[in-house]
Amino acid sequence: MDLQADKQVPLSVQFTDEIGNPVPNPDGLSVVYTVDNPLIIALTDNGDGTAIAAAVGVPDTANVHVVVDWLGGHFEGDLQIVVVAGLAERVTIVAGPPVEVTPDV
C-alpha cells in the first residue's frame, strides 16, 4: 500500500476461508507485529491484535510482518508499505542560474 509521508494507518488481522470469504477470528489469538525498517515506518503494536503504522517522513519502502498463533494454528503475513510524498502544503521560490543583463563588449 502507499502511505503519504505525514499519515498513519491502523492495522488488524482478518481471517478468510480457502475461497477468500471473511470468517470470525479464532478465540485465543496471539498477534505480534514487527517492521523491517523503523526509519521508514514507526510501528506501534497495541498488544490487542491491532497496530498503528506511521510514516516517519522519508519516502521509501518498509515491510510490516505479523505472526498469529492460537491453539489451532500458526499464520504469518506481510504488508509492504511504500511511503510517498504528501500533498502540497508549502511553496518555495527557486532561483535559476544567473544570466548576463547587458552583453560584455
N, C-alpha and C positions, 0 to 999 in steps of 0.2 A: 504494500500500500504506500501511497505518497502521503507525507505529513508535512505541512508547512512548518518552517523553522521556528515559528512562535506559537505552536499549538501542542496540545497533548491529546491522547486518546485513551479511553477506558478499554481494558481487555478482560475477557472472560472466556470460559470454555463452553462448548456446546457439543453434545454427543449426537451422532446420527446412526441410523441403521445402515446395513450394507448397501442400500439403494440411495442413501442420502437424506432420508426423512428424519427430521429432528425428533429426538426422544428425550425423556427426562434424564437429568444427570443421576448416576447411581448414588446411593447413600454412602457416606463414609469416605468421601474423596479426600485425597491429599494432593494439592495442586501447588507446584513450585515453578515460578517464572525466573528466568535469567536472561541477560543480554550479553552479546559478544563484544560490544563496543560502547561502554558507558560514556565515552567522549562524544558520542553522537546522540544516544538515547539515554536519558535518566529514567531508570525503571524503578517503580515502587511496587513491590509485591505486598498487597494488603493482608495476606495471610488468610483470606476467606474465599479463595478461588478466583479472586479478581486482582487486577493490577492496573497501574497507570504508566503509560509510555509517553514521556515528554521529550520533545526535541530540545536539544541543548543550544541549537542555533547554527550549527555548522552543516552545510549541505553535504551529505554523504549517505552511506547505507549502513544499517545495523540489523542484526537478526535477533529477534526475541524467541527464546526456546521455552517450552512448557513441558513439564513432566507430571503426569497424572497417574496416581496409584490408588487402588482400592482393593478390597479383598478378592474381587473377581478379575483383576487385570492390571495391566500397565500400558500406558499410552504415552507417546511423545509427539510433539508438533512444533512447527516453526512458523514464524511470521516475519517476512522481510519488510523492513520499513525504510523507505527512501525519503530522507529529509530534503525538501525543496524550499526555494525562496518563498517568503511570504508575500502578501500583497503590498503594492506601493504605498508607503506612508511618509516618505520624505523626498525632497528634491535637492539636488546639488548642482551648482554651476560648474561646468567643466571647461577649462580654457584650452584651446587648441594651440598649436605651435605658433610662435611669433612670426610675422611676415613684415617685409620692408614696406614702409608707407611711401617714401619717395625713393626713386632709383638712385643708386650711387653713380656719380659721374666720373 
